Amino acid sequence: MADNSESKRTLIFTYGTLKHGLPNHNLMQDLISQNDAVYLGPFITQQPYPLVCGLHGIPYLINLAGSGNRIKGELYSVSSRGLVRLDELEATSIGHYDRLPIQVQSEDGAVSKDGEAYFANSRFGVRLWEKKGKVGMSEYSQREAREYVRIVDRVIKSKSGSYVDDIALFLSS
């Protein structure tokens, strides 16, 4: 019999580098191959949200429902083991992203779901939106992904060596 923690699934809305054809989709493919994720299809946010690119071309969904655009992305059903790996990539433990509730619907509007998405951490999300002139996009695509710098290739400039501190430097420049 399956452990309850392993049978519990969370719906995760991906809008950035985890989507098909984008730089971190290999993680989703790995989770799928290990039965830790199931692709449910293309979905769109029910409410508009700001979506901007920050330092190193990283996409950030900002937790300001009602601002920005309805965001196109993909929905996955993810196991608790898969969530650990996603949280690690998104650096939730150090305050890079916050995993928060979100309402999404299928592109044709026929199916609505309550899920979760990775939002820019509340310490910098709104400031990033303001730095971008409150202008966002409705979809992170191959075009934007060309500016993305993988973690292993990033140059950290803050004295602390923390990427989150680099974001603060970026916002203050």
C-alpha positions as a Markdown table, in Angstrom:
| # | Residue | x | y | z |
|---|---|---|---|---|
| 1 | Met | 0.0 | 0.0 | 0.0 |
| 2 | Ala | 1.3 | 3.5 | -0.9 |
| 3 | Asp | 2.4 | 5.9 | 1.8 |
| 4 | Asn | -0.1 | 8.8 | 2.0 |
| 5 | Ser | 2.6 | 11.3 | 1.6 |
| 6 | Glu | 3.7 | 9.7 | -1.7 |
| 7 | Ser | 0.1 | 9.4 | -3.0 |
| 8 | Lys | -0.7 | 13.1 | -2.3 |
| 9 | Arg | -0.3 | 15.1 | -5.5 |
| 10 | Thr | -0.1 | 18.9 | -5.9 |
| 11 | Leu | -1.1 | 20.7 | -9.1 |
| 12 | Ile | 1.8 | 22.9 | -10.2 |
| 13 | Phe | 1.4 | 25.7 | -12.8 |
| 14 | Thr | 4.7 | 26.3 | -14.6 |
| 15 | Tyr | 5.1 | 29.5 | -16.6 |
| 16 | Gly | 8.8 | 29.8 | -17.2 |
| 17 | Thr | 11.9 | 27.7 | -17.7 |
| 18 | Leu | 10.2 | 24.4 | -16.7 |
| 19 | Lys | 7.9 | 24.5 | -19.7 |
| 20 | His | 8.3 | 22.2 | -22.8 |
| 21 | Gly | 11.3 | 23.3 | -24.9 |
| 22 | Leu | 12.7 | 25.6 | -22.3 |
| 23 | Pro | 16.0 | 25.4 | -20.3 |
| 24 | Asn | 14.9 | 23.5 | -17.2 |
| 25 | His | 12.2 | 21.3 | -18.7 |
| 26 | Asn | 14.6 | 18.4 | -18.4 |
| 27 | Leu | 13.7 | 18.4 | -14.6 |
| 28 | Met | 10.0 | 17.9 | -15.5 |
| 29 | Gln | 11.0 | 15.1 | -17.9 |
| 30 | Asp | 13.0 | 13.4 | -15.2 |
| 31 | Leu | 10.0 | 13.7 | -12.7 |
| 32 | Ile | 7.7 | 12.3 | -15.3 |
| 33 | Ser | 10.0 | 9.4 | -16.0 |
| 34 | Gln | 10.0 | 8.6 | -12.3 |
| 35 | Asn | 6.2 | 8.9 | -11.9 |
| 36 | Asp | 6.7 | 12.0 | -9.8 |
| 37 | Ala | 4.9 | 14.3 | -12.3 |
| 38 | Val | 2.2 | 14.0 | -14.9 |
| 39 | Tyr | 1.7 | 16.7 | -17.6 |
| 40 | Leu | -2.0 | 17.8 | -17.7 |
| 41 | Gly | -1.7 | 20.3 | -20.6 |
| 42 | Pro | -1.6 | 24.0 | -21.4 |
| 43 | Phe | -3.4 | 26.2 | -18.9 |
| 44 | Ile | -3.8 | 29.9 | -18.3 |
| 45 | Thr | -4.2 | 31.9 | -15.1 |
| 46 | Gln | -7.8 | 32.9 | -14.3 |
| 47 | Gln | -6.6 | 36.3 | -13.1 |
| 48 | Pro | -4.0 | 38.6 | -14.6 |
| 49 | Tyr | -0.6 | 38.6 | -12.9 |
| 50 | Pro | 2.7 | 40.5 | -13.7 |
| 51 | Leu | 5.3 | 38.2 | -15.4 |
| 52 | Val | 8.7 | 39.8 | -15.9 |
| 53 | Cys | 12.3 | 38.7 | -16.5 |
| 54 | Gly | 14.8 | 39.7 | -13.9 |
| 55 | Leu | 18.5 | 39.3 | -13.4 |
| 56 | His | 20.0 | 36.5 | -15.7 |
| 57 | Gly | 16.8 | 36.4 | -17.7 |
| 58 | Ile | 15.0 | 34.6 | -15.0 |
| 59 | Pro | 11.2 | 34.7 | -15.3 |
| 60 | Tyr | 9.2 | 35.9 | -12.2 |
| 61 | Leu | 5.5 | 35.7 | -11.6 |
| 62 | Ile | 4.6 | 38.6 | -9.2 |
| 63 | Asn | 1.9 | 38.0 | -6.6 |
| 64 | Leu | -0.2 | 41.0 | -7.6 |
| 65 | Ala | -3.5 | 39.5 | -8.9 |
| 66 | Gly | -5.3 | 41.9 | -11.1 |
| 67 | Ser | -2.2 | 43.5 | -12.6 |
| 68 | Gly | -0.4 | 42.4 | -15.7 |
| 69 | Asn | -1.8 | 39.7 | -18.0 |
| 70 | Arg | -3.4 | 36.3 | -17.9 |
| 71 | Ile | -0.3 | 34.0 | -18.0 |
| 72 | Lys | 0.1 | 31.1 | -20.3 |
| 73 | Gly | 1.8 | 28.0 | -18.9 |
| 74 | Glu | 1.5 | 24.3 | -18.3 |
| 75 | Leu | -0.1 | 22.3 | -15.5 |
| 76 | Tyr | 1.5 | 19.3 | -13.8 |
| 77 | Ser | 0.3 | 16.9 | -11.1 |
| 78 | Val | 3.4 | 16.5 | -8.9 |
| 79 | Ser | 4.2 | 14.0 | -6.0 |
| 80 | Ser | 5.6 | 15.2 | -2.7 |
| 81 | Arg | 9.0 | 13.8 | -3.8 |
| 82 | Gly | 8.7 | 15.8 | -7.0 |
| 83 | Leu | 7.8 | 19.0 | -5.0 |
| 84 | Val | 11.0 | 18.7 | -3.0 |
| 85 | Arg | 13.0 | 18.8 | -6.2 |
| 86 | Leu | 11.1 | 21.7 | -7.7 |
| 87 | Asp | 11.4 | 23.6 | -4.4 |
| 88 | Glu | 15.1 | 23.0 | -4.5 |
| 89 | Leu | 15.4 | 24.3 | -8.1 |
| 90 | Glu | 13.3 | 27.4 | -7.2 |
| 91 | Ala | 15.3 | 28.0 | -4.0 |
| 92 | Thr | 12.3 | 28.4 | -1.8 |
| 93 | Ser | 14.4 | 27.7 | 1.3 |
| 94 | Ile | 16.5 | 30.9 | 0.7 |
| 95 | Gly | 13.7 | 33.2 | -0.4 |
| 96 | His | 14.1 | 33.2 | -4.1 |
| 97 | Tyr | 10.6 | 32.0 | -4.9 |
| 98 | Asp | 7.4 | 31.4 | -2.8 |
| 99 | Arg | 5.1 | 28.5 | -3.8 |
| 100 | Leu | 1.6 | 29.9 | -3.5 |
| 101 | Pro | -2.0 | 29.1 | -4.5 |
| 102 | Ile | -3.2 | 30.0 | -8.0 |
| 103 | Gln | -6.3 | 29.4 | -10.0 |
| 104 | Val | -5.9 | 28.3 | -13.6 |
| 105 | Gln | -8.1 | 27.1 | -16.4 |
| 106 | Ser | -7.6 | 25.1 | -19.6 |
| 107 | Glu | -6.9 | 27.3 | -22.7 |
| 108 | Asp | -10.5 | 26.6 | -23.9 |
| 109 | Gly | -11.9 | 27.7 | -20.5 |
| 110 | Ala | -13.7 | 24.3 | -20.0 |
| 111 | Val | -11.7 | 23.2 | -17.0 |
| 112 | Ser | -10.7 | 25.2 | -13.9 |
| 113 | Lys | -8.2 | 24.0 | -11.3 |
| 114 | Asp | -6.7 | 25.2 | -8.0 |
| 115 | Gly | -3.0 | 24.7 | -8.0 |
| 116 | Glu | 0.2 | 26.3 | -6.9 |
| 117 | Ala | 2.9 | 28.3 | -8.7 |
| 118 | Tyr | 6.3 | 29.7 | -7.9 |
| 119 | Phe | 6.0 | 33.5 | -7.4 |
| 120 | Ala | 8.9 | 35.9 | -6.9 |
| 121 | Asn | 9.6 | 36.1 | -3.2 |
| 122 | Ser | 7.6 | 38.8 | -1.5 |
| 123 | Arg | 10.8 | 40.7 | -0.4 |
| 124 | Phe | 11.5 | 41.7 | -4.0 |
| 125 | Gly | 8.6 | 40.8 | -6.3 |
| 126 | Val | 6.8 | 44.2 | -6.3 |
| 127 | Arg | 10.1 | 46.1 | -6.6 |
| 128 | Leu | 11.0 | 44.0 | -9.6 |
| 129 | Trp | 7.6 | 44.8 | -11.2 |
| 130 | Glu | 8.2 | 48.5 | -10.6 |
| 131 | Lys | 11.8 | 48.4 | -11.9 |
| 132 | Lys | 10.4 | 46.8 | -15.1 |
| 133 | Gly | 8.0 | 49.9 | -15.5 |
| 134 | Lys | 5.0 | 47.7 | -14.6 |
| 135 | Val | 5.2 | 46.2 | -18.0 |
| 136 | Gly | 5.1 | 42.4 | -18.3 |
| 137 | Met | 4.4 | 39.6 | -20.7 |
| 138 | Ser | 1.7 | 37.0 | -21.0 |
| 139 | Glu | 4.1 | 34.2 | -21.8 |
| 140 | Tyr | 7.7 | 33.3 | -21.3 |
| 141 | Ser | 8.9 | 31.8 | -24.6 |
| 142 | Gln | 12.0 | 30.7 | -26.5 |
| 143 | Arg | 12.6 | 34.3 | -27.3 |
| 144 | Glu | 12.9 | 35.3 | -23.6 |
| 145 | Ala | 14.7 | 32.1 | -22.7 |
| 146 | Arg | 17.6 | 33.1 | -24.9 |
| 147 | Glu | 18.6 | 35.6 | -22.1 |
| 148 | Tyr | 18.4 | 32.9 | -19.4 |
| 149 | Val | 21.7 | 32.0 | -17.6 |
| 150 | Arg | 21.8 | 28.6 | -16.0 |
| 151 | Ile | 22.7 | 28.5 | -12.3 |
| 152 | Val | 26.2 | 27.0 | -13.0 |
| 153 | Asp | 27.0 | 29.9 | -15.4 |
| 154 | Arg | 25.9 | 32.7 | -13.1 |
| 155 | Val | 28.4 | 35.2 | -11.7 |
| 156 | Ile | 27.4 | 36.2 | -8.2 |
| 157 | Lys | 28.4 | 39.8 | -7.4 |
| 158 | Ser | 27.2 | 40.3 | -3.9 |
| 159 | Lys | 29.8 | 40.0 | -1.1 |
| 160 | Ser | 27.7 | 37.4 | 0.6 |
| 161 | Gly | 27.8 | 35.1 | -2.4 |
| 162 | Ser | 24.0 | 34.9 | -2.3 |
| 163 | Tyr | 21.9 | 35.0 | -5.5 |
| 164 | Val | 19.0 | 36.6 | -3.5 |
| 165 | Asp | 21.4 | 39.4 | -2.4 |
| 166 | Asp | 22.4 | 39.8 | -6.1 |
| 167 | Ile | 18.7 | 40.5 | -6.8 |
| 168 | Ala | 18.7 | 43.3 | -4.2 |
| 169 | Leu | 21.8 | 44.8 | -5.9 |
| 170 | Phe | 20.1 | 44.6 | -9.2 |
| 171 | Leu | 17.0 | 46.3 | -7.9 |
| 172 | Ser | 19.0 | 49.1 | -6.3 |
| 173 | Ser | 21.0 | 49.9 | -9.5 |
